[in-house]
């Protein structure tokens, strides 16, 4: 019997001689086979990831080469970018300067000092760019980085890690389902926050802030999604919708699972209530309230209430907004409620306006009531809620 002439894994699967057959250990051979297969599969995985990374980095390498005049092949990997980018950025303006100056002799120290200062600034910018690439890719600190570069590389890494294509939609449109192999479509919608109520002339009842626009996330099989879908982005308190498959509800929502909807703290915040006054004595006020915060945005500050100091109620602060490019999707905060106007010797003062809700979906703050008594003071106006948004993911 002769051994096969093609490649075999270490510890061949079968004996090739009578002596080997006599000493054949099936368990040892199986373990050797499994070890060989694990090594081979790991090599396949690494080759695939390297090819995927090269697809992403090659356009970036061409862009860097075009800007700096360097060889794009010097920027094909993350290690090469780390080693070569800063020197290339520093060399580029020097090349231009040499071309302009030519053989003209440089006389005096003023020009040299100016050039040294300019080079220092250039080096700082280049260092921040390099840091933005490395920290953005590694999800590290933003300190000392170019935030634009940091955000781009953080987004690229997130998309590659999750394997999703993404879209952020802030105006109503029609979405076309991608053609080809798509396994799932994830939709996250945030509706527009409701406006806060206007303050009242009768100051005794505090007016409510608007509800947040609601947050709803669901995953769909591609077969359940039409080839085109009408997407409505809520404004002025309206819902955000993905056809009839997903429609937000103010003040509520969740993340769909096989077993029901799970609660989420990503809901947009409610607007703060307006200030009120139920009498003319000290302690008769009903203070305004701040807008509700979310994990990524601070609620608007409450407007200052007044009692007998001849002062209008303070305006509520605007709710904090959330950047739509954040890794974790989240609603904006509610606007603060307006303060109640003061009462003084029978004359009333105006209530403060509510604060606008933060984007996306924060509820508007309510207006504060006018003070007790007669006079020209008017109630504060309720504020609008933040507009809605939708995110789509598919792979």
C-alpha positions in Angstrom: 0.0 0.0 0.0 1.3 3.5 -0.9 0.5 6.8 0.7 -1.6 9.3 -1.3 0.5 11.9 -3.1 -1.8 14.9 -2.2 -1.6 17.0 1.0 -2.8 15.3 4.2 -3.3 16.8 7.6 -0.9 16.1 10.4 -1.7 12.7 12.0 -3.3 11.3 8.8 -6.9 10.1 9.1 -6.0 6.4 8.2 -3.0 4.2 8.6 -0.9 3.6 5.4 1.1 0.4 6.4 0.4 -2.8 8.3 2.5 -1.6 11.2 0.6 1.6 11.4 -2.7 -0.3 11.3 -1.6 -2.4 14.3 -0.8 0.7 16.3 -3.7 2.8 15.0 -5.3 5.0 17.7 -8.7 6.2 16.5 -9.0 8.9 19.2 -5.6 10.4 18.5 -6.2 10.4 14.8 -9.6 12.1 15.4 -8.0 14.8 17.6 -5.3 15.5 15.0 -7.9 15.8 12.3 -9.9 18.3 14.4 -6.8 20.4 15.2 -5.9 20.5 11.5 -9.5 21.6 10.6 -9.6 24.3 13.2 -6.3 25.7 12.0 -7.5 25.6 8.4 -10.8 27.3 9.2 -9.1 30.1 11.3 -6.8 30.8 8.3 -9.9 31.1 6.0 -11.5 33.5 8.5 -8.4 35.7 8.7 -8.1 35.8 4.9 -11.7 36.9 4.6 -11.3 39.7 7.2 -8.1 40.9 5.6 -9.8 41.0 2.2 -12.8 42.9 3.6 -10.5 45.4 5.3 -8.5 45.9 2.2 -11.7 46.8 0.3 -12.5 49.6 2.8 -8.9 50.9 3.1 -8.0 51.0 -0.6 -10.2 54.0 -1.5 -8.9 55.8 1.6 -5.3 55.0 0.5 -6.0 56.4 -3.0 -7.5 59.6 -1.4 -4.5 60.1 0.9 -2.1 59.6 -1.9 -3.9 62.1 -4.1 -3.9 64.7 -1.3 -0.3 64.2 -0.2 1.3 63.3 -3.5 2.6 60.1 -1.9 2.4 56.5 -3.2 -1.1 55.0 -2.3 0.6 51.7 -1.6 2.1 53.2 1.5 -1.4 53.5 3.1 -3.0 50.1 2.4 -3.1 48.8 6.0 -3.8 50.4 9.4 -0.2 49.9 10.4 1.0 51.7 7.3 -1.4 54.6 7.9 -0.2 54.9 11.5 3.5 54.9 10.4 3.3 57.0 7.2 0.3 59.4 7.4 1.8 62.1 9.7 5.2 62.3 7.8 3.3 62.5 4.5 1.0 65.3 5.6 4.1 67.3 6.9 6.0 66.7 3.6 3.2 67.8 1.3 3.3 71.6 2.2 7.1 71.5 2.2 7.1 70.3 -1.4 4.7 73.1 -2.4 6.9 75.7 -0.6 10.1 74.4 -2.3 8.4 74.7 -5.7 7.3 78.2 -5.1 10.6 79.5 -3.6 12.9 77.7 -5.9 16.5 79.0 -5.7 15.6 82.3 -3.9 17.8 82.6 -0.9 16.1 83.0 2.5 17.4 86.0 4.3 16.6 87.0 7.9 15.1 85.2 10.9 11.5 86.4 10.5 10.6 84.1 7.7 12.3 81.2 9.4 10.3 81.9 12.6 7.0 82.1 10.7 7.8 78.9 8.9 8.6 77.1 12.2 5.4 78.3 13.7 3.4 77.2 10.7 5.2 73.8 10.7 4.3 73.4 14.4 0.6 74.0 13.6 0.7 71.6 10.7 2.3 68.9 12.9 -0.4 69.4 15.5 -3.2 69.0 12.8 -1.5 66.0 11.4 -1.1 64.4 14.8 -4.8 65.0 15.6 -5.8 63.4 12.2 -3.6 60.4 13.0 -5.1 60.2 16.5 -8.6 60.5 15.1 -8.0 57.5 12.8 -6.5 55.3 15.5 -8.8 56.2 18.3 -11.9 56.2 16.1 -11.1 52.7 14.9 -10.3 51.5 18.4 -13.2 53.3 20.1 -10.7 55.1 22.3 -10.6 58.6 23.8 -11.6 61.6 21.8 -9.0 63.8 23.5 -6.5 65.3 21.1 -8.2 63.9 18.0 -9.8 65.4 14.9 -13.4 64.7 15.7 -14.5 64.5 12.1 -11.9 61.8 11.3 -12.7 60.0 14.6 -16.4 59.8 13.7 -15.9 58.5 10.2 -13.6 55.7 11.3 -15.8 54.9 14.3 -18.8 54.5 11.9 -16.8 52.4 9.4 -15.8 50.1 12.2 -19.3 49.8 13.6 -20.7 49.0 10.2 -18.1 46.4 9.5 -18.5 44.8 12.9 -22.2 44.5 12.6 -22.3 43.7 8.9 -25.2 46.1 8.3 -25.7 48.8 5.6 -27.4 51.8 7.2 -29.5 54.8 6.3 -30.5 57.8 8.5 -33.8 59.5 7.3 -34.9 62.9 8.6 -37.5 63.9 5.9 -40.4 61.9 4.5 -39.4 59.9 1.5 -40.0 56.6 -0.4 -37.4 53.8 0.4 -36.5 51.2 -2.1 -35.7 47.7 -0.7 -32.1 46.7 -1.8 -31.9 44.1 -4.6 -30.0 40.9 -3.9 -29.3 38.8 -0.9 -30.8 40.5 2.2 -31.4 38.5 5.3 -33.1 41.0 7.6 -34.2 44.6 7.8 -34.2 46.5 11.1 -36.2 49.7 11.5 -36.0 52.2 14.3 -38.4 55.1 14.4 -38.8 58.1 16.7 -41.9 60.3 16.3 -42.2 64.0 16.7 -42.6 65.2 20.3 -46.0 66.7 21.2 -46.2 70.5 21.9 -46.5 71.7 25.5 -49.9 73.2 26.5 -50.2 77.0 26.6 -50.4 78.6 30.0 -53.7 79.7 31.4 -55.2 83.1 32.4 -56.7 81.3 35.4 -53.4 80.5 37.1 -54.5 77.8 39.5 -54.0 74.7 37.3 -50.5 73.8 36.1 -50.4 73.0 32.4 -48.7 69.8 31.1 -45.7 69.5 28.9 -45.9 67.5 25.7 -45.2 63.8 25.5 -42.1 62.6 23.8 -42.6 61.3 20.3 -42.1 57.6 21.1 -39.5 55.1 20.1 -40.1 51.8 18.3 -37.7 49.3 16.9 -38.5 46.1 15.0 -36.9 43.5 12.7 -38.5 42.3 9.5 -37.9 39.4 7.1 -37.3 40.8 3.6 -40.3 38.9 2.3 -42.5 40.9 4.6 -41.3 44.3 3.3 -42.6 45.6 0.0 -40.2 46.6 -2.8 -40.9 50.3 -2.0 -42.0 51.7 1.3 -43.5 55.2 2.1 -41.6 56.6 5.1 -43.2 59.5 7.0 -41.0 61.5 9.4 -43.1 63.1 12.1 -43.2 66.9 12.6 -45.4 69.1 14.8 -46.4 66.2 17.0 -47.1 63.6 14.2 -46.0 60.0 14.2 -43.1 58.5 12.3 -44.0 55.5 10.2 -42.4 52.8 7.9 -45.4 52.1 5.7 -47.9 50.3 7.8 -45.3 48.0 9.3 -44.1 50.4 12.1 -45.8 53.4 13.5 -44.7 55.3 16.6 -46.9 56.3 19.5 -46.3 59.4 21.6 -44.9 58.7 25.1 -44.5 54.9 24.6 -42.6 52.3 22.6 -40.0 49.6 22.9 -37.8 47.1 21.1 -39.7 44.2 19.5 -38.5 40.7 20.4 -39.9 37.2 19.8 -41.6 37.3 23.2 -43.0 40.9 23.1 -41.7 44.5 23.4 -38.9 45.2 25.8 -38.7 48.6 27.6 -36.0 51.0 26.5 -34.5 54.2 28.0 -34.1 55.5 24.5 -37.6 57.0 24.6 -37.6 60.8 23.9 -38.2 62.9 27.0 -41.4 64.5 28.1 -41.7 68.3 28.2 -41.8 70.1 31.6 -45.0 71.4 33.1 -45.7 75.1 33.4 -45.8 77.0 36.7 -49.0 77.9 38.4 -50.4 79.8 41.4 -53.4 78.8 43.5 -53.6 81.8 45.8 -51.9 85.1 46.7 -50.1 83.9 49.8 -46.5 82.7 50.0 -46.3 79.0 49.2 -49.3 79.1 46.9 -47.2 78.5 43.8 -47.0 75.2 41.8 -43.5 75.3 40.5 -42.7 74.6 36.8 -40.7 71.5 36.1 -37.7 70.7 34.0 -37.9 68.6 30.8 -37.1 64.9 31.1 -33.6 63.9 30.2 -32.5 60.8 28.2 -29.3 58.8 28.4 -27.7 61.1 25.7 -29.4 64.5 26.2 -30.2 66.8 29.2 -33.7 68.0 29.8 -34.4 71.7 29.4 -34.2 73.8 32.6 -37.5 74.9 34.3 -38.5 78.5 34.0 -38.2 80.6 37.2 -41.5 81.1 39.0 -42.3 84.5 40.7 -44.7 85.4 43.4 -44.8 89.1 44.5 -41.7 90.7 42.9 -43.4 92.3 39.9 -41.6 90.0 37.5 -42.7 87.9 34.5 -42.2 84.1 34.7 -39.0 82.8 33.3 -38.9 80.9 30.0 -38.1 77.2 30.0 -34.9 75.9 28.5 -34.6 73.9 25.3 -34.3 70.2 25.5 -30.9 68.6 24.6 -30.5 67.2 21.1 -28.9 63.8 20.1 -26.6 63.4 17.1 -28.1 60.9 14.7 -24.6 59.4 14.1 -24.2 58.2 17.6 -23.5 54.4 17.9 -26.6 54.0 20.2 -29.8 55.4 18.9 -31.7 57.6 21.4 -34.4 60.3 21.6 -33.9 63.9 22.5 -34.8 65.5 25.9 -37.9 67.4 26.8 -38.1 71.2 26.9 -38.5 72.9 30.3 -41.8 74.3 31.5 -42.3 78.1 31.7 -42.5 79.8 35.1 -45.6 81.4 36.5 -45.9 85.2 36.5 -45.9 87.1 39.8 -48.8 88.8 41.7 -48.3 92.2 43.3 -51.1 94.5 44.7 -53.7 93.0 42.4 -51.6 93.3 39.2 -50.6 90.1 37.3 -47.5 89.5 35.4 -46.9 87.3 32.3 -46.1 83.6 32.5 -42.9 82.3 30.8 -42.8 80.4 27.5 -42.0 76.7 27.5 -38.7 75.4 26.0 -38.7 73.5 22.7 -38.2 69.7 22.7 -34.8 68.3 21.7 -34.3 66.5 18.4 -35.3 63.8 17.9 -38.7 63.6 19.4 -38.4 65.5 22.7 -41.7 66.9 24.0 -42.2 70.7 24.2 -42.4 72.5 27.5 -45.7 74.0 28.7 -46.2 77.7 29.1 -46.4 79.2 32.6 -49.7 80.7 33.8 -50.1 84.5 34.3 -50.1 85.7 37.9 -53.2 86.2 40.0 -55.1 89.5 39.6 -55.9 92.0 36.9 -53.5 93.4 34.4 -52.0 93.0 31.0 -49.9 89.9 31.8 -50.5 87.0 29.5 -49.9 83.3 29.8 -46.8 81.7 28.5 -46.9 79.8 25.2 -46.3 76.1 25.0 -43.4 75.0 22.8 -43.1 72.6 19.9 -41.6 69.2 20.2 -38.6 67.9 18.3 -39.0 66.4 14.9 -38.8 62.7 14.4 -36.2 60.5 12.6 -35.8 56.9 11.3 -32.8 54.6 11.0 -32.7 51.6 8.7 -30.3 48.7 8.9 -30.1 45.7 6.5 -27.7 42.8 5.7 
